[in-house]
Amino acid sequence: MKYGNRISFRRVMSSPVTLLGGFILCALLARAAIAIHQKAVISEQRLAETQAEYDRLQDHAASLDQEVARLSTDTGIEAELRTRYHAVKDGESVAVILGSDGQSDQDQTADAADAASSTNAGGDSSWFWSMLHWFGL
């Protein structure tokens, strides 16, 4: 009786329907494994991008903390006022250093800004900006 059961089991396992079902099952499992692998690769890429962004933000936060610490002192505030607004203390005077062409750096910057605004204005109002520049305004 044992011998008969083995033959029927082999016959069922080697039937075309069973083989086709096994092939379909293997294909579905392989497809699921490939999808999981692709999701793992995408997750690793996103993790690396997020880690890089986190590191960049940490560096930025550290630089902002340094800037806040610098501006928390009177010396830092004074230095920032002097550089940003060209402020001077009472009793101090400003020295203007001229370049080789006889214009100061501030005059050259103002001339460049006037030239940019006159080219940006364009059309009918460009003569207006050139007249203002000619009068030194």
C-alpha positions as CSV (number, residue, x, y, z in Angstrom):
1,M,0.0,0.0,0.0
2,K,2.9,2.3,0.7
3,Y,4.2,1.8,-2.8
4,G,0.9,2.9,-4.4
5,N,0.8,6.1,-2.4
6,R,4.3,7.1,-3.6
7,I,3.4,6.7,-7.2
8,S,0.3,8.8,-6.8
9,F,2.2,11.5,-5.0
10,R,4.9,11.5,-7.8
11,R,2.2,11.6,-10.4
12,V,0.4,14.6,-8.8
13,M,3.7,16.5,-8.3
14,S,4.8,15.9,-11.9
15,S,1.5,16.7,-13.5
16,P,1.4,19.8,-15.8
17,V,-1.1,21.6,-13.6
18,T,1.0,21.3,-10.5
19,L,4.2,22.3,-12.4
20,L,2.4,25.3,-13.8
21,G,1.1,26.3,-10.4
22,G,4.6,26.0,-8.9
23,F,6.1,28.1,-11.7
24,I,3.5,30.8,-11.1
25,L,4.1,30.7,-7.4
26,C,7.9,31.0,-7.9
27,A,7.3,33.9,-10.4
28,L,5.2,35.7,-7.8
29,L,7.7,35.2,-5.0
30,A,10.5,36.4,-7.3
31,R,8.6,39.5,-8.3
32,A,7.9,40.3,-4.6
33,A,11.5,39.9,-3.8
34,I,12.6,42.2,-6.6
35,A,10.1,44.8,-5.5
36,I,11.4,44.7,-1.9
37,H,15.0,45.0,-3.1
38,Q,14.1,48.0,-5.3
39,K,12.4,49.6,-2.3
40,A,15.4,48.9,-0.1
41,V,17.7,50.6,-2.7
42,I,15.5,53.7,-2.9
43,S,15.3,53.8,0.9
44,E,19.1,53.7,1.2
45,Q,19.4,56.5,-1.4
46,R,16.9,58.6,0.5
47,L,18.7,57.9,3.8
48,A,22.0,59.1,2.3
49,E,20.3,62.3,0.9
50,T,18.6,63.0,4.2
51,Q,21.9,62.4,6.1
52,A,23.7,64.8,3.8
53,E,21.0,67.4,4.3
54,Y,21.1,66.9,8.0
55,D,24.8,67.4,8.1
56,R,24.5,70.5,6.0
57,L,21.8,71.9,8.3
58,Q,24.0,71.1,11.4
59,D,26.9,73.0,9.9
60,H,24.6,75.9,9.1
61,A,23.2,75.9,12.7
62,A,26.7,75.9,14.1
63,S,27.7,78.8,11.9
64,L,24.5,80.7,13.0
65,D,25.3,79.9,16.6
66,Q,28.8,81.4,16.1
67,E,27.3,84.5,14.5
68,V,24.8,84.9,17.4
69,A,27.6,84.5,19.9
70,R,29.7,87.1,18.0
71,L,26.8,89.5,17.8
72,S,26.0,89.0,21.5
73,T,29.1,91.1,22.5
74,D,29.5,94.8,22.2
75,T,32.6,94.4,20.1
76,G,30.7,92.2,17.6
77,I,27.8,94.6,17.3
78,E,30.2,97.5,16.8
79,A,32.1,95.6,14.1
80,E,28.9,94.7,12.3
81,L,27.6,98.3,12.4
82,R,30.9,99.6,11.0
83,T,31.0,97.1,8.2
84,R,27.4,97.1,7.2
85,Y,26.4,100.7,7.7
86,H,29.8,102.4,7.6
87,A,29.1,103.9,11.0
88,V,31.7,105.9,13.0
89,K,31.9,106.9,16.6
90,D,31.7,110.6,17.8
91,G,35.1,112.2,17.2
92,E,36.1,109.7,14.5
93,S,36.5,110.6,10.8
94,V,36.2,108.6,7.7
95,A,39.2,108.4,5.3
96,V,38.3,107.7,1.6
97,I,41.1,106.0,-0.3
98,L,41.1,106.7,-4.0
99,G,42.0,104.1,-6.6
100,S,44.4,104.6,-9.5
101,D,41.7,106.3,-11.6
102,G,40.9,108.9,-9.0
103,Q,37.5,107.4,-7.8
104,S,36.9,105.8,-4.4
105,D,35.6,102.3,-4.1
106,Q,32.2,103.6,-3.0
107,D,32.0,106.0,-6.0
108,Q,32.8,103.1,-8.3
109,T,30.1,101.0,-6.7
110,A,27.6,103.8,-7.0
111,D,28.6,104.3,-10.6
112,A,28.1,100.6,-11.3
113,A,24.7,100.7,-9.6
114,D,23.7,103.8,-11.6
115,A,24.8,102.1,-14.8
116,A,22.9,99.0,-13.9
117,S,19.7,100.9,-13.1
118,S,19.9,103.0,-16.3
119,T,20.3,99.8,-18.4
120,N,17.6,98.1,-16.4
121,A,15.2,101.0,-16.7
122,G,15.5,101.0,-20.5
123,G,13.2,102.7,-23.0
124,D,12.0,106.3,-22.3
125,S,13.3,106.6,-18.8
126,S,17.0,105.8,-19.6
127,W,17.7,109.5,-20.4
128,F,16.3,110.4,-17.0
129,W,18.8,108.1,-15.2
130,S,21.7,109.4,-17.3
131,M,20.8,113.0,-16.5
132,L,20.7,112.1,-12.7
133,H,24.0,110.4,-13.1
134,W,25.4,113.4,-15.0
135,F,24.4,115.8,-12.2
136,G,25.9,113.3,-9.6
137,L,22.6,112.4,-8.0
